[in-house]
Every structure is written in structure tokens, then in C-alpha cells.
Amino acid sequence: MLTDYSKLLVDKTDQQGVVEFTIKDEEFFNNDVKEVTLFYSIVGAARFKLFRNHKFELILVHVTDDWMRQAKVDVSPYKDQLDVKITWDDATDTLSIRGLNESDFHTVQAMQIDN
């Protein structure tokens, strides 16, 4: 059963925030599962979605009335555990991952598309 990661966004603001967690769910790493949604949450006036698609890309989507930001990173090399850190503020969003026994996070900055 997949962990309810949406609880991490409770009491957060859409203006600025950080969440950090570890994914150990077998479903996330299962090649037979085409897509896994870790959370889809409304935070203030924004919506956040984090999911793993069929290409084994972890994708963060942050949507407001004015713009959408999206960051994606390849998670296919990871098999048992993945540390995830997400940051956001008025200027940018970042998605960072780190595998088991890795000391440094691999970080990507979200691209913004204005509405």
C-alpha cells in the first residue's frame, strides 16, 4: 500500500515551503505499475502534484492561477529507497532526489510556464 504523502503538505503555505521524505513503497519501484501519484494537494491558492510516470520520471507540478511550474528527474536507477526534497517560493521550485548510500542530492529546478 502506498504511503499518503499528501499529509506532508498540511499546514504549509503556497508562498514558501520545504518537504523532505523517503519513498520505500514497493509500488513506486514496480515496473508493472504505469503511474504512481504520491500526492495531489491544494495548498492555499495553489495545487501541487508529485507523481512517477511510465518513463520512471518523478514529476513535480505546482500550479497557480498565473503560472505552472514543472520539474522532472529520472528515477529509473533507484530500486529500493529514494530520498526526496521539494522546495518552493515565489521565484522557483526545486525537486531533489538521493538514493540509498548517496550523500548528495541531485537537484533540478522547475521550468515555469505563464498562463
Secondary structure, 3 states (H helix, E strand, C coil): CCCCHHHHHCCCCCCCEEEEEEECCHHHHCCCCCCEEEEEEEECCEEEEEEECCCCEEEEEEECCCEEEEEEEECCCCCCCEEEEEEECCCCEEEEEEECCCCCCEEEECEEEEC
